[in-house]
Amino acid sequence: MPYRKDSSPRAMKMPEECEVVGVVIQLLGFDRVKVKCADGKTRMCRIPGKMKKKIWLRVNDIVLVSPWDFQSDLKGDITWRYDRGNLRDLKAKGFLDNLV
């Protein structure tokens, strides 16, 4: 597992209008994961190239999904992975109410 050089926590990215929070439910391989999103849909999401080697995903990780313009109910891109420390902030702001 790669470690960051600095021990300071990352700044948390909040969901924007076209993004939705989700939970990784299955790792499919070939940079694809299945995510259960807060809007009630299950999407097959891909990990973009800039995130492939930097951020490793596991089952039950909380991620930020950007649905595609076409097939937005089925597919999307993962844009952010939240750390365990960020879960309290997300829960307090109401983004995790529909997930758990």
C-alpha positions in Angstrom: 0.0 0.0 0.0 1.6 3.3 -1.0 2.2 5.9 1.7 2.1 9.6 1.2 5.3 11.5 2.0 3.5 14.2 4.1 1.4 13.2 7.0 -1.1 16.0 6.7 -4.7 15.0 5.7 -5.9 15.7 2.2 -8.5 18.4 1.6 -11.9 17.0 1.3 -13.8 17.4 -2.0 -17.5 18.0 -1.6 -20.0 16.6 -4.2 -21.1 19.2 -6.8 -24.4 19.3 -8.7 -23.6 16.6 -11.2 -21.8 14.2 -8.8 -23.1 11.6 -6.4 -21.6 9.8 -3.4 -21.4 6.0 -3.5 -20.0 2.8 -1.9 -17.8 0.4 -3.7 -19.5 -3.0 -3.7 -17.4 -5.0 -6.1 -14.0 -4.8 -7.7 -14.4 -6.0 -11.3 -10.8 -5.7 -12.6 -9.4 -3.8 -15.6 -9.9 -0.5 -13.7 -13.6 -1.0 -13.2 -15.6 -1.2 -10.0 -19.3 -1.6 -9.2 -20.6 1.3 -7.0 -24.0 1.6 -5.1 -24.8 5.3 -5.4 -26.8 7.5 -3.0 -29.5 8.1 -5.7 -30.4 4.4 -5.5 -28.7 3.3 -8.7 -25.8 0.8 -9.1 -23.3 2.0 -11.6 -20.3 0.3 -13.2 -17.6 3.0 -12.8 -14.1 3.2 -14.2 -11.0 4.6 -12.5 -9.5 7.3 -14.6 -5.8 7.1 -15.6 -4.7 9.9 -13.3 -6.0 7.9 -10.3 -4.9 4.4 -11.3 -1.6 4.2 -9.5 -2.1 6.9 -6.8 -5.3 5.7 -5.1 -6.2 2.1 -4.4 -9.8 1.1 -3.9 -11.2 -1.6 -1.6 -14.7 -2.9 -1.1 -16.8 -0.6 1.2 -14.8 2.5 0.3 -16.8 5.8 0.0 -16.2 7.4 -3.4 -17.4 10.3 -5.4 -18.9 9.3 -8.8 -19.4 11.5 -11.8 -22.1 9.9 -14.0 -21.5 9.9 -17.7 -23.5 12.1 -20.1 -24.9 9.1 -21.8 -26.0 6.0 -19.9 -25.9 8.0 -16.8 -28.0 5.5 -14.9 -25.5 2.7 -15.6 -22.0 4.1 -15.9 -19.7 6.8 -14.4 -16.2 7.8 -13.4 -14.7 7.8 -9.9 -13.4 11.2 -9.2 -12.5 11.0 -5.5 -12.0 8.5 -2.7 -12.9 9.7 0.8 -10.7 8.8 3.8 -12.1 7.3 6.9 -11.7 10.7 8.7 -13.9 12.4 6.1 -16.9 10.1 6.8 -18.0 12.2 9.9 -18.1 15.4 7.8 -20.1 13.7 5.0 -22.5 12.2 7.5 -23.0 15.6 9.3 -23.8 17.3 6.0 -26.3 14.6 5.0 -24.5 13.0 2.0 -24.5 9.5 3.5 -28.2 9.4 4.6 -29.3 7.4 1.5 -26.4 4.9 1.6 -26.5 3.3 5.0 
